[in-house]
Amino acid sequence: MLRNRKIIIGTRGSRLSLAQTEHFKDELMLAYPYVQKEQIVIKVIKTSGDKFKTQNLGMMGGKGLFVKEIEESLLRKEIDVAVHSLKDIPTILTKGLSLTCFLKRTDERDVFLSPIANSFKELKPGSTIGTSSVRRFAQLKRLREDIKMVSFRGNIDSRIDKMKNGLIDSIILSASGLKRLGFHSDIKEYFSKDTILPSAGQGIVTIQCRDDDLEIKEILKSVNDKETAILAKTERSFLDALKGACDTAVGANAIINDDGDIFLQAELLSIDGKKSFKAHKTGPVEKADKIGFDVAAEILSQAGENFIVSETKLAHTINKK
């Protein structure tokens, strides 16, 4: 099927995005060993999220800014597939496009990095900790009110450089991205999911294509990880039902347990971390959507219908650096 076809892959230009794209390329070549490297071309596309590195994403239109230009290129048939971090993609998909393939999930936990402390607990009062995530901001505030939160954006390399140059005392990042880029030794602490529940989709790379490109869809089946696809479906159905936004402090994580059932846990927090609404549910994989919807409904019943709107407005006041 791939013997005489060239595939153009669209991606962002960050080191992490390129590493994820190279991984996808490797998976394709393992599935189709006769394919020559020249047949698979990587095209870097700069997104609005990359162009405006200091602005508040929520005020600009949300996390979809990291995929907008790539999706437009896909619709114009300038590329055949697009590689994304799943958590960057809004739950409402762009018409004419679909998420057809999910690579096997890597470590979805959050981790602590610091040159001055071996754990988050060891940070001295008044120390600074950086994160671009409203979710992490709220979760960390819940754990310690004596730490100064500094919210800033940038790729993994630039954030680590800022920390090592003394501009900040510590940072919280995703384990999956750090491991893919070889920053294992910089990790000081892995947070358990009971302490910091990850973002929905964290640690998952997804491949997007046009709905009507049946040949590409068939090709992508060969590298799709079915278990990860189920986890993604569960977590995204929760987000869709919750109707939150980029600046909603929410975590969600699904696993498939030893019995082969899905276990989904989720939480919604106030920005200051003082309020937290949690829910969980276990069920058969065939009901992934319903499990997500049910967990969202339970959390919304606890929080009240106006909670997300009011907290999102507060999130916009967080200083972005």
Beta strands, then each sheet from edge to edge (+ up, - down):
strand 1: 7-11
strand 2: 40-44
strand 3: 81-85
strand 4: 97-102
strand 5: 110-113
strand 6: 128-130
strand 7: 148-150
strand 8: 170-174
strand 9: 189-190
strand 10: 205-210
strand 11: 250-256
strand 12: 262-269
strand 13: 276-283
sheet 1: 2+ 1+ 3+ 10- 4+
sheet 2: 7+ 6+ 8+ 5- 9+
sheet 3: 11+ 12- 13+
end
